[in-house]
Amino acid sequence: MSSLQNPYVRIQVQNSDWNKQVSKITIVVHTEGQWESSSLSNNHVTQYLSLAGGGTVQINERHVDEDDINGRFEMVSRNYSYDQSRSMITDFDIPLHPQQRPTVRAIYNIISGGGFNDFCFAPGGMGCRHWHITIVALYEMNGWAIAFSAIGLLDNLSFLYSRAAERVPTSIKPGTFDVDAAQELAQTTWQNMETQVETSLQPMILQRQTLASLSHNLDNNPRLAAQQLQQLQNRGWVLRNSAAVRSSLAAAQRDEAATRARLETIMTVLEEMKRLSEARSEE
């Protein structure tokens, strides 16, 4: 087993695991204990690489202790599956391209070689969600994970999870990467996510506007509404009656609102990343 002794690095990967192909990547939300005055729990996020032929490698970035918010990067071979972790609350698979699955070594190289192991958590020790979303965005950039994987993870990690209570919304608090090139690339990955969401928003706006116009004309100009409905049906839309139109409009409005909220979250994280980078450069 390879091992490197360093308070900020823990690499204990079996020699036989390094060149194994990763068959699945799973993000796991763990409990760190229930709050004293609530049924909610503190969370910590790790990821498990499921290996072809069995076994897993766990990837973890956590602050060293309560007084040191510098991150410790851990990559450890496990003889159990992620769903056998006693602290697991929930999990999210990252969809991989079937023909582009990385090896354990390739993942280590992109994280450690790129400086993404050197991470400073936000005050209060927050930042593991931000770190894992950024790493998954890197997997996307390298062609391992399918498009929108990081955005899907952002959606899932925007909640606090507990065993004894329903999930509740939480914010994504970014930390900073000590290596300038890593910090710059991290910001690029989040900017790419921003572009993805902005691009996906445009057809949603058009769909909502089209349905809103049709819904309005159903009440005020039935003849024009009939023409619009025929045109939409010719384009493959399934809208059999006015109830279906209004139901589709409500769904389109919800989707657009959720996408706008997602975009606002990404923009907020980017602004905070920029602020933290500027603050570090002035130290």
N, C-alpha and C positions, 0 to 999 in steps of 0.2 A: 504494500500500500504506500502511495506517495504521501509524504507529510511535510509541511513547512511550518516551523514554529515562529509565530509572529503574533503580537496581541491584536493586530488588525487583519490578519489573514489566517484562515484555517482550511487547508486543502488536504483532504484525506480520501482520495479517490483510489480505488483498487486499480492496480496496474492493468488488469485485464479489462477494465471498464473504459479506459480512455478512448479507444478506437471503436467502441460499439456505437451503432446507429441509435439515435433517439426515436422511438416509435410514437411517443406521446409526451406532450408538455402539459402539466397541470398546475394551475395556481391554486394554492390552498390557503384558506383563511383559518387561523388558529385562535383559540381563546387563550388569553393570558390571565384569566381569572375574572369572576363576576364582581361588579362594583358593589361596595358595601351598602349603599343606600338605594340600589336599583337592581333590576333583573338583567340589565345590560352588561356586556362584557368588553374588556379591552381586547383588541385584535392585534395579531401580527400576521404578516403575509410571507409565505415562502413559495418556492416552486419545486416541483419534482419532475425529473426527467425519467420517464419509463423507458427501459432499455430493451432492445431486441434480444430475445432469449431469456428475459427475466431480470429482476433487480431494478433498483432506482438510484439516482443521484439527486440529493437534495441541495438546492441552491438557496442561500440565505444571506441577507444583508441586514444587520442589526447593530444598534449602537453598543459599544463595549460595556458600559455600565451607566448608572443613573447620572453620574457626574461627567461622563465623556460621551458626547453625541457624535463623535467620529465613528464611522461605520466599520464593522468587522465583516469581511467577505468570507463566507463559508461555502465549501463545495465538498460534500461528503457522500460516499457510497453507503447505501442502506440495503439491508437484506429483507426489507418489507415494502409493501405498496403504500402509496400516499394515503389511501383510504383506511389504513391500519394505524395511522397516527392517532394517539389517544386525545390529542388536543384539537383535532380537526373539527370545525363547525360546518364548513361548506367548501366546495371546490368548483373550479372552472377550467375546462379544457381549452387549450389554444390550438385551433385547427391548423394543421401543417400541410404543405404541398406534398403529395405522395412521392414525387420524384426528387424532392429537394430536402430531405430530412438530414439534419446535421449529425455529426458525431459529438460525443461528450467533449472531446478535445477542441472541436471547432467552437463550441459554445464557450468553453473556458477562454479560448484565445480572443474571442470578440469582446468578452467582458473584461478580462484582466489585461489583455494586450491593448485594449482601447482606453484603459484607465477608468473603467466604470466600476471597478471594485473599490476605488478610493472615493468614498461618499461621506458627506457630512449631513447629519439629520437636521431637520428644523428644530428650533427651540421646543422643548417638551418631548423630544424624541420621536416626533412625527416624520414620516417620509418613506416608509416601506412600500406603501401603495404607489407613490410616485416612482420609486426605483423600479419596481416590477413592470409598471406600465411602460416606462422608458426602455427597459430591456426587451420587452415584447415588441415594441416599435422597432428596435434594432433587428430583431428576428425578421420582421416584415421587410425592412430595407434590404436584408440579405437574401430575401426570396424564400426563407424557410416557412414563415407563417403567412397565411393568406391575407389579402387586403382587409382592412378594418378590424383586424384582430386586436390591436391596441385600443381602438375605440370601444370595442365590445368589452374589453377588460376594464376600461375606464368606467363604463356604465355599471359593471358588476361591483367594482371596488368603491363606488360612490355611496356605499352603505356600511353601517356598523352592524355586524352580525352577532347574534347571541343564541344560545341553546334554549334559554327560558323566555325569550321574547321575540316579537317580530323584528325584522330588520328596520333600521331607522337611517335616514340620510346623514351622510357625513361629508366633509370637504376633503379634497386632495391637497395635502400640504407638501410642497416641494422642498427637497434639500438641495445641496450643491455638490458637484463633482470637483474634486481637488485638482484634477488635470484639466488645464484650459481646453484642450482639444476635445475632451470628453464632455465638458460642459457645453461647448459650442455645438457638438453633434447632438447632444440631448435636446437642446433648444430646437435644432433642425428637425428632429423627430416629432416634436410637439407641433412645430409649424406645419409639418406634413399632415399631421392629424387635423389641424385647423383647416387646411386646404381640402382634405377629404370630406370633412363635414360641410364646409361651404359649398362644395361641388354637389353633394347629395341634397343640399337644401333647395337648390334651384328647381329641380323637377317637382319637388313637394309644393313649392309656392305656386307653380303653374297648375298643378293638379287641384289644389285648394281653390284657386281663383276660378278655374273652369267649373268646378262643382258648385261654388257659391253663385256663379252666374246662372247656372242651370237651375239651382234651387230657387233663386229669385224669380226667374222667368216662369217656373211652374206655377207660381202664385199670381204673376202679373202679366205674363205674355205666353199663354199656353202654346200658341202656334210656333213661336220662336223656340220655345222649350222642346217641342216635338222635333224640330229640325236639328237642334243641338244634340238631342238624345240619339237620333238616327246616326248622326256623324260619329258620335262616340261609340256607338255599338258597331259601326263599320270598322272602327279602329280596335275593336276587341274588348271594349269596356262592357261589363255585365251590369246593367242598370235597368231592371225590369219595370220599376214603378217609382213613384215619388218617394215612398218610404225608403227604398234602396238608395236613392240619390241623397237623402238627408242623412242616412246612416253612414254612407261613404264620406260625406262632407264632414261629419263629426269625427270620423276616424282620421281623415286627412288633417284636420285641425289639431288633433292630439299628436299625430306624428310630427307635424311641423313644430309644435310647441316643444316637444321633447328634443327635437334636433336643435332648436335654438338654445335650449337650456344646456345641451351638451356643448355647443359652440361657446357659450358664455363661460362654462367651466374651463374649457381649454384655454380661452383667452385670459382668464384669471390666473391660471397656473403659469402661463407664459409671462405675464406681467410680473408675477412674483419671482419667477426664475431670473428674469432680467434684473429685478431690484436686488436680489441676493448676489448675483454676479457682480454688479456694480459695487455693492457694499464690500465684497471680498477683495475686489481690485484696489479699493481705497485703504485696506488694512496695511 
